[in-house]
Amino acid sequence: MEVRPFTIHVPDDVLDDLRRRLGQTRFPDAIPGSGWDYGSNLEYLKELVHYWRTDFNWRAQEAQLNRWHHYRTPVAGPFSFRIQYR
C-alpha cells in the first residue's frame, strides 16, 4: 500500500464556481415565527451564504490546513486521507 503526501489546493476556477452558485441560491419563504423549529433559521442561512460568498478566505484556510502533513493512500479503490499531527 503506497502512502503519498499531498498538499491541499483548490483551483481558482472551483472557488469561482462555488461563489457563483452561492450567489444564485434560491431561498425558500420563511414560516413566520418558526426560527429553528423546521430546520435552519432562514436569516442565519442567508448570512452564512453571504459570508461564504464574499468574506470567507479559502486561501488562508488552506495555509492553516497545510501546516500539517497530509497523506493519502488507496484503500479498496478510493483514496483514504489522513493528517499526521504530533
Beta strands, then each sheet from edge to edge (+ up, - down):
strand 1: 4-6
strand 2: 69-74
strand 3: 79-84
sheet 1: 1+ 2- 3+
end
